[in-house]
Amino acid sequence: MRIAVIGAGTVGTAVGRAWAARGHKVTWGVRDPARARDVSPCRRLAEAAADAEVVLLAVMFHSAEAALSDCGDLSGKILIDPTNPLAPAEGGLVLSIGFDRSAAEFIAARTTARVVKSLNQVGAAVLGDTSRYAAPPVQFVAGDDVAAKTVVASLVGDLGFEVLDAGPLKSARLLEPMAVVWIDQAMRYGMEGDRAWSLLRRQR
């Protein structure tokens, strides 16, 4: 599948490389390709998005609106939103929006792409390498477009996750706080960055 990874930070780099290793055609999109030396091929945002079937918006939430504008027309494309709307708090981070809306809904209102929420619930160390866990890590997906959500579930599964359907896009209001629990454990309490969520079945 042709995938444009918008952003070459830790999440975009880890996930893009993992998809490329599994045979997907990945292009990274950044504002200045000359400065992105750790990923390849690398293009400007609109160029990377233009040929893609799926776009991963791997930027900080406060940069998401500008990045979407730079990507140009995304009509008909699937957009995966792994962002979390975060604000600094004493000793860590908290959600900057929530309860009655989510980052995913904010983004969906500003693009013609079919938005699916996923890959936001753990950090880059897990997203890029799901090997050596006792059970497959869990990753939830949420979206209103069933066909788009099916494609995203397959791509998330390619990364080695057990994929669970979280329902419509407004369920991102649940998934983003879930991410903050993980972030809070890592920032405040020193949890290792390769810790993941998993569902365990009772042995019979």
Helices and strands as residue ranges (DSSP letters): E 2-6, H 10-21, E 25-30, G 33-35, E 42-44, H 45-50, E 54-57, H 61-71, E 78-81, E 86-89, E 92-95, H 103-108, E 114-117, H 124-127, E 138-143, H 146-158, E 162-165, G 169-171, H 172-189
